[in-house]
Amino acid sequence: MIFFDRLIKTASFLSSFSLVLLVVLVVYDALMRYFFSQGSIAIQEFQWHLFDVVILFSIAYTMHHNAHVRVDIFYDNFSQRVKNIINLASLILFITPLSLLIIYVGFEFVSISFSQMECSSNPGGLSYRYIVKALMPIAFIFVLLQSVREILINIKELRV
């Protein structure tokens, strides 16, 4: 479990760093456009890529801290045993299969993009679009690992 924790912490650090960089780039881009009438397609695309990093690498971190969205109005009133059963069911029936599907489809998606050396269709846009596309299966590998961790924790708590 320590391995999972370190991996998720590393992903969250990457996400946090990307968020700070994203804020700086958005401010810079807005200042350049509104005060100097100059914009950059590459900077705008890089902002989108950073936003992808923030969102994708925050999913597993959010799961790790049990801060994800659920219907708390019902969930909070359940006993710990019922909560563990609901968590196990959602992890086994939904999150794990969805993660496996996204990883499977994502690798094919990325390999096609890589083989075509996909880049931006915009003049002045970024090259190497397959790098940001590779984040999708990588992020869901983190989600899958976090799901395994959560499954083990819930099983352990049910046995007590």
C-alpha positions as MATLAB code, in Angstrom:
seq = 'MIFFDRLIKTASFLSSFSLVLLVVLVVYDALMRYFFSQGSIAIQEFQWHLFDVVILFSIAYTMHHNAHVRVDIFYDNFSQRVKNIINLASLILFITPLSLLIIYVGFEFVSISFSQMECSSNPGGLSYRYIVKALMPIAFIFVLLQSVREILINIKELRV';
ca = [
       0.000    0.000    0.000;
       2.927    2.339    0.555;
       3.773    1.989   -3.138;
       0.240    3.052   -4.116;
       0.368    6.003   -1.751;
       3.690    7.228   -3.146;
       2.518    6.835   -6.716;
      -0.686    8.780   -6.070;
       1.243   11.435   -4.172;
       3.614   11.817   -7.132;
       0.667   12.167   -9.527;
      -0.923   14.758   -7.248;
       2.341   16.716   -7.129;
       2.454   16.722  -10.935;
      -1.157   17.881  -10.981;
      -0.497   20.653   -8.455;
       2.576   21.874  -10.304;
       0.627   21.854  -13.577;
      -2.164   23.869  -11.981;
       0.253   26.566  -10.827;
       1.850   26.689  -14.268;
      -1.609   26.817  -15.844;
      -2.618   29.829  -13.759;
       0.595   31.650  -14.700;
       0.065   30.926  -18.403;
      -3.577   32.019  -18.347;
      -2.655   35.325  -16.696;
       0.238   35.840  -19.130;
      -1.932   35.002  -22.157;
      -4.758   37.279  -21.002;
      -2.359   40.172  -20.391;
      -0.726   39.713  -23.785;
      -4.065   39.578  -25.609;
      -5.820   42.450  -23.852;
      -2.966   44.877  -23.350;
      -0.713   44.123  -26.328;
      -3.175   42.525  -28.808;
      -0.915   39.506  -29.182;
      -1.981   35.947  -28.620;
      -0.339   32.602  -29.078;
      -2.097   29.485  -30.270;
       0.737   27.384  -28.833;
       0.246   28.905  -25.378;
      -3.511   28.337  -25.564;
      -3.007   24.704  -26.578;
      -0.436   24.256  -23.826;
      -3.046   25.554  -21.367;
      -5.454   22.862  -22.565;
      -2.741   20.225  -22.142;
      -1.988   21.408  -18.612;
      -5.692   21.345  -17.822;
      -5.723   17.714  -19.023;
      -2.870   16.915  -16.632;
      -4.665   18.593  -13.738;
      -7.936   16.756  -14.321;
      -6.559   13.333  -15.217;
      -3.976   13.114  -12.453;
      -6.373   14.460   -9.843;
      -8.882   11.630  -10.231;
      -6.885    9.026   -8.302;
      -5.830   11.610   -5.714;
      -9.468   12.520   -5.132;
     -10.315    8.847   -4.679;
      -7.384    8.464   -2.302;
      -8.776   11.187   -0.036;
     -12.376    9.995   -0.421;
     -13.357   13.406   -1.792;
     -15.142   12.216   -4.924;
     -18.756   12.924   -5.743;
     -21.469   10.670   -4.374;
     -24.964   11.082   -2.995;
     -23.868   11.946    0.543;
     -27.405   12.673    1.669;
     -27.958    8.887    1.764;
     -24.409    7.623    2.189;
     -23.716    9.577    5.394;
     -26.647    7.912    7.161;
     -25.485    4.363    6.432;
     -23.517    2.205    8.855;
     -19.807    1.727    8.160;
     -20.467   -1.859    7.019;
     -23.053   -0.721    4.440;
     -20.682    2.035    3.282;
     -17.937   -0.565    2.769;
     -20.287   -2.798    0.783;
     -21.383    0.141   -1.404;
     -17.751    1.141   -1.912;
     -16.771   -2.415   -2.872;
     -19.672   -2.768   -5.272;
     -18.940    0.541   -6.993;
     -15.218   -0.210   -7.193;
     -15.651   -3.741   -8.515;
     -18.630   -3.174  -10.807;
     -17.971    0.318  -12.145;
     -14.610    1.964  -11.494;
     -12.332   -1.019  -12.130;
     -14.022   -2.164  -15.382;
     -14.256    1.424  -16.656;
     -10.583    1.991  -15.863;
      -9.602   -1.226  -17.651;
     -11.683   -0.223  -20.675;
     -10.154    3.257  -20.849;
      -6.638    1.818  -20.477;
      -7.279   -0.767  -23.210;
      -8.880    1.658  -25.654;
      -6.479    4.432  -24.651;
      -3.347    2.529  -25.614;
      -4.731    1.919  -29.093;
      -5.794    5.574  -29.293;
      -2.289    6.717  -28.322;
      -0.503    4.256  -30.600;
      -2.484    5.477  -33.625;
      -1.712    9.068  -32.694;
       1.975    8.200  -32.218;
       2.227    6.307  -35.522;
       0.748    9.320  -37.325;
       2.985   11.732  -35.357;
      -0.200   13.683  -34.692;
       0.190   17.394  -34.120;
      -2.050   20.408  -33.947;
      -3.976   21.314  -37.073;
      -3.717   24.990  -36.119;
      -0.882   27.060  -37.561;
       1.480   27.819  -34.709;
       0.003   24.997  -32.624;
       1.883   22.346  -30.688;
       3.479   19.246  -32.116;
       3.538   15.839  -30.432;
      -0.148   15.698  -29.498;
       0.256   11.980  -28.757;
       2.128   12.888  -25.574;
      -0.917   14.523  -24.026;
      -3.125   11.723  -25.337;
      -0.856    9.246  -23.534;
      -1.921   10.841  -20.252;
      -5.358    9.243  -20.524;
      -4.340    5.579  -20.134;
      -1.580    6.532  -17.678;
      -4.028    8.418  -15.463;
      -6.438    5.495  -15.487;
      -3.637    3.139  -14.523;
      -3.370    5.327  -11.419;
      -7.142    5.114  -10.958;
      -6.977    1.329  -11.330;
      -4.175    1.088   -8.763;
      -6.114    3.328   -6.400;
      -9.191    1.147   -6.934;
      -7.197   -1.947   -5.978;
      -5.982   -0.145   -2.871;
      -9.535    0.896   -1.956;
     -10.850   -2.628   -2.564;
      -8.218   -4.056   -0.217;
      -9.011   -1.461    2.448;
     -12.763   -2.100    2.242;
     -12.310   -5.879    2.393;
     -10.037   -5.492    5.416;
     -12.610   -3.271    7.164;
     -15.423   -5.727    6.396;
     -13.455   -8.572    7.983;
     -13.099   -6.691   11.276;
];
